[in-house]
Amino acid sequence: MGETEWVMPTHIIAAAGVVTNSKDEVLMVKTHNSGWVFPGGQVEVGENVIDAVKREILEEAGIEVEVGEVFCIASNTCTYPGWNGVKEIPTKIMLDFICKETGGTPRPSEENSETMYVAKEKVLDRITAPAIIERYKAYLEYTDRPIYMEYVTKPEFELKLKRLI
């Protein structure tokens, strides 16, 4: 049996925030490809996670935030065909934070067509992506212990694991 060359694993790290305002409403953005979501995105090279959350929310929604505790750590463990010289898109780790609005005005961006605050109990009425639904449920279920979940999104969504950590 021949030797297989070991390849250094890579992961995509993403960060998002469930942002509440003074009325305890949740900030939502309507993306062009995933529908309604809470704002977030990939952590850039050399960027710390907290700064990434602040940057993504400001870029996507025009809102400045104070970043609080992590309520969910999620792993999307399926892989996807890559592009731009990348052969395969690896596992994605998402860190979801509880955030409070500190300034700004909700507005759309290049990444979304609408931005608005929604009553907490109405958020699930808007979200259609199964992974975002599960991650928002983790926010609603949060009781000072983060939830860890593993799922795949292709060929269809499957929640493989969900537990407190």
C-alpha positions as CSV (number, residue, x, y, z in Angstrom):
1,M,0.0,0.0,0.0
2,G,1.4,3.4,-1.0
3,E,1.8,6.3,1.4
4,T,-0.8,9.0,1.2
5,E,0.5,12.5,1.5
6,W,-0.9,14.3,4.6
7,V,-2.5,17.6,3.8
8,M,-2.8,20.4,6.4
9,P,-6.5,20.8,7.2
10,T,-8.1,24.1,6.5
11,H,-11.4,25.5,7.8
12,I,-13.4,28.5,7.1
13,I,-14.3,30.6,10.2
14,A,-17.4,32.7,10.1
15,A,-19.0,34.9,12.8
16,A,-22.5,36.3,13.1
17,G,-24.5,38.3,15.6
18,V,-28.0,38.3,16.8
19,V,-28.4,42.0,17.4
20,T,-31.1,43.4,19.6
21,N,-32.2,47.1,19.9
22,S,-33.7,49.0,22.8
23,K,-37.1,47.5,21.9
24,D,-35.6,43.9,22.2
25,E,-36.2,43.4,18.4
26,V,-33.7,41.4,16.3
27,L,-31.8,42.8,13.4
28,M,-32.4,40.8,10.1
29,V,-31.0,41.2,6.6
30,K,-32.6,39.8,3.4
31,T,-29.7,38.3,1.4
32,H,-29.9,37.7,-2.3
33,N,-29.3,33.9,-2.0
34,S,-30.4,32.8,1.5
35,G,-33.4,34.9,2.3
36,W,-33.7,36.4,5.8
37,V,-30.7,35.9,8.1
38,F,-29.0,37.5,11.0
39,P,-25.9,39.4,9.8
40,G,-22.5,37.8,9.7
41,G,-19.8,36.4,7.4
42,Q,-16.3,35.1,7.1
43,V,-13.4,36.1,9.3
44,E,-10.7,37.7,7.1
45,V,-7.1,36.7,7.2
46,G,-5.4,38.4,10.2
47,E,-8.7,39.6,11.7
48,N,-9.9,38.6,15.2
49,V,-13.4,37.1,15.5
50,I,-14.9,40.0,17.6
51,D,-13.8,42.6,15.0
52,A,-15.2,40.4,12.3
53,V,-18.6,40.3,13.9
54,K,-18.6,44.1,14.3
55,R,-17.3,44.6,10.7
56,E,-19.8,42.2,9.1
57,I,-22.8,43.8,10.9
58,L,-21.7,47.3,10.0
59,E,-21.0,46.4,6.4
60,E,-24.2,44.4,5.9
61,A,-26.7,46.4,8.0
62,G,-25.2,49.8,8.9
63,I,-25.4,49.0,12.7
64,E,-22.6,49.4,15.2
65,V,-22.7,46.8,18.0
66,E,-21.3,45.7,21.3
67,V,-20.4,42.0,21.0
68,G,-21.4,39.8,24.0
69,E,-21.2,36.1,24.7
70,V,-21.1,33.2,22.2
71,F,-24.4,31.3,22.2
72,C,-23.7,28.8,19.4
73,I,-20.8,27.1,17.8
74,A,-21.8,25.3,14.6
75,S,-19.8,23.1,12.2
76,N,-21.0,22.7,8.6
77,T,-19.0,19.5,8.0
78,C,-19.8,18.9,4.3
79,T,-17.4,20.1,1.6
80,Y,-18.2,21.8,-1.6
81,P,-16.4,22.2,-5.0
82,G,-14.2,25.2,-4.9
83,W,-13.4,27.9,-7.4
84,N,-10.7,30.4,-8.1
85,G,-7.9,27.8,-7.8
86,V,-9.4,26.2,-4.7
87,K,-10.2,22.5,-5.3
88,E,-12.6,22.1,-2.3
89,I,-14.3,24.3,0.2
90,P,-13.7,22.8,3.6
91,T,-15.6,22.5,6.8
92,K,-17.0,25.9,8.1
93,I,-17.1,26.8,11.7
94,M,-19.6,29.4,12.7
95,L,-19.5,31.4,16.0
96,D,-22.7,33.2,16.8
97,F,-22.7,36.0,19.3
98,I,-25.3,38.0,21.3
99,C,-24.9,41.6,20.3
100,K,-26.5,44.9,21.4
101,E,-27.0,47.8,19.0
102,T,-24.9,50.9,20.0
103,G,-25.5,53.1,16.9
104,G,-26.3,53.4,13.3
105,T,-29.4,53.2,11.1
106,P,-30.6,49.9,9.5
107,R,-29.9,50.0,5.7
108,P,-29.5,47.5,2.8
109,S,-26.0,46.8,1.3
110,E,-24.5,45.1,-1.7
111,E,-25.1,41.8,0.1
112,N,-28.7,42.3,1.0
113,S,-31.8,44.0,-0.3
114,E,-33.5,44.8,3.0
115,T,-32.5,45.3,6.6
116,M,-35.0,45.7,9.4
117,Y,-35.7,44.9,13.1
118,V,-38.2,42.2,13.7
119,A,-39.9,41.1,16.9
120,K,-38.0,38.2,18.5
121,E,-41.1,35.9,18.3
122,K,-41.6,36.7,14.6
123,V,-38.0,36.0,13.4
124,L,-38.6,32.3,12.7
125,D,-41.5,33.3,10.4
126,R,-39.0,35.0,8.1
127,I,-36.1,32.6,8.0
128,T,-36.2,29.8,5.4
129,A,-32.7,28.4,5.5
130,P,-32.7,25.3,7.8
131,A,-29.2,26.0,9.2
132,I,-30.1,29.6,10.1
133,I,-33.4,28.4,11.7
134,E,-31.4,26.0,14.0
135,R,-28.8,28.6,14.9
136,Y,-31.6,31.1,15.8
137,K,-33.3,28.4,17.9
138,A,-30.0,28.1,19.7
139,Y,-30.2,31.8,20.5
140,L,-33.8,31.4,21.8
141,E,-32.7,28.3,23.9
142,Y,-29.5,30.0,25.3
143,T,-29.2,29.8,29.1
144,D,-25.6,30.8,29.8
145,R,-24.2,27.6,28.1
146,P,-23.4,27.7,24.4
147,I,-24.9,25.1,22.1
148,Y,-22.7,23.1,19.8
149,M,-24.2,21.7,16.6
150,E,-22.9,19.8,13.6
151,Y,-24.8,19.8,10.3
152,V,-24.4,19.4,6.6
153,T,-26.3,21.5,4.0
154,K,-25.7,19.3,0.9
155,P,-27.3,17.4,-0.7
156,E,-29.9,18.5,1.9
157,F,-29.8,19.9,5.4
158,E,-29.2,17.4,8.1
159,L,-28.7,18.2,11.8
160,K,-26.2,15.6,13.0
161,L,-25.5,16.7,16.5
162,K,-26.9,19.3,18.9
163,R,-25.8,19.6,22.6
164,L,-24.8,22.0,25.3
165,I,-21.1,22.7,25.8
